[in-house]
C-alpha cells in the first residue's frame, strides 16, 4: 500500500505542476479551492492536498485528457491514484 500511495503522490505532484504551468486553468483551480500560491508551496507534499488536486482535475474530462495525453498517463490512472490518497476511498452504500 505504501508504494501505491507514493506513486499516487508523485502523480498528484505532476498534476499540480501541470496546473501551475497552465495560465488558463491555474486561476480556475485557485478560485475553486481558495488556495494561494503560498498555500500551494506549503502544502505540495501533503497527501490530502494532492488528493484535492486530483479531485479538481477529475471535475472535467477534458482536463483529464489534456493532462494524461501530455504526460502519457493512462486516463484511468488518475482515479486509481485518487483512490490511493486520503479521502479517496470508494464508499459502498449497499
C-alpha positions as CSV (number, residue, x, y, z in Angstrom):
1,X,0.0,0.0,0.0
2,X,2.8,2.4,0.8
3,X,4.3,2.1,-2.7
4,X,0.8,2.7,-4.2
5,X,0.4,5.9,-2.1
6,X,3.9,7.1,-3.0
7,X,3.2,6.7,-6.7
8,X,-0.2,8.4,-6.3
9,X,1.5,11.3,-4.5
10,X,4.1,11.5,-7.4
11,X,1.2,11.7,-9.9
12,X,-0.5,14.3,-7.8
13,X,2.7,16.4,-7.8
14,X,2.8,16.0,-11.6
15,X,-0.7,17.2,-11.9
16,X,0.0,20.1,-9.6
17,X,3.0,21.2,-11.7
18,X,0.9,21.0,-14.8
19,X,-1.8,23.1,-13.2
20,X,0.6,25.7,-12.0
21,X,2.1,26.0,-15.5
22,X,-1.3,26.4,-17.2
23,X,-2.2,30.1,-17.3
24,X,-5.8,29.4,-18.1
25,X,-6.5,26.6,-15.6
26,X,-4.5,27.8,-12.6
27,X,-6.8,30.7,-11.8
28,X,-9.8,28.4,-12.0
29,X,-8.0,26.0,-9.6
30,X,-7.2,28.8,-7.2
31,X,-10.7,30.3,-7.4
32,X,-12.5,27.0,-6.8
33,X,-10.2,25.9,-4.0
34,X,-9.3,29.2,-2.4
35,X,-5.6,28.3,-2.2
36,X,-3.0,31.0,-2.7
37,X,0.4,30.4,-4.3
38,X,1.9,30.3,-0.7
39,X,-0.6,27.6,0.2
40,X,0.4,25.6,-2.8
41,X,4.0,25.8,-1.9
42,X,3.4,24.9,1.7
43,X,1.0,22.0,1.0
44,X,2.6,20.5,-2.1
45,X,3.8,17.4,-0.1
46,X,0.5,16.9,1.8
47,X,-1.3,13.8,0.5
48,X,-4.7,15.3,1.4
49,X,-3.9,18.4,-0.7
50,X,-2.7,16.2,-3.6
51,X,-6.0,14.3,-3.4
52,X,-7.8,17.6,-3.7
53,X,-5.7,18.4,-6.7
54,X,-6.7,15.2,-8.3
55,X,-10.4,15.8,-7.4
56,X,-10.1,19.2,-9.1
57,X,-8.6,17.6,-12.3
58,X,-11.4,15.0,-12.4
59,X,-14.1,17.7,-12.4
60,X,-13.7,17.9,-16.2
61,X,-12.9,15.0,-18.5
62,X,-11.3,17.4,-20.9
63,X,-8.7,18.4,-18.2
64,X,-8.0,14.7,-17.5
65,X,-7.5,14.0,-21.2
66,X,-5.2,17.1,-21.6
67,X,-3.1,16.1,-18.7
68,X,-2.9,12.4,-19.5
69,X,-2.2,13.0,-23.2
70,X,0.6,15.5,-22.3
71,X,2.2,13.1,-19.8
72,X,1.5,9.7,-21.5
73,X,-0.6,8.6,-18.5
74,X,-3.5,6.2,-18.9
75,X,-6.8,8.0,-18.2
76,X,-7.9,5.6,-15.5
77,X,-4.6,6.2,-13.6
78,X,-6.0,9.5,-12.2
79,X,-8.9,7.8,-10.5
80,X,-6.7,5.0,-9.3
81,X,-4.2,7.5,-7.8
82,X,-7.1,9.4,-6.1
83,X,-8.3,6.2,-4.5
84,X,-4.8,5.6,-3.0
85,X,-4.7,9.0,-1.3
86,X,-6.5,10.0,1.9
87,X,-10.2,10.6,1.4
88,X,-10.3,8.8,-1.9
89,X,-11.8,5.5,-0.6
90,X,-14.8,4.2,-2.5
91,X,-17.9,4.2,-0.4
92,X,-20.2,1.2,-0.8
93,X,-23.6,2.0,0.4
94,X,-25.1,-1.5,0.0
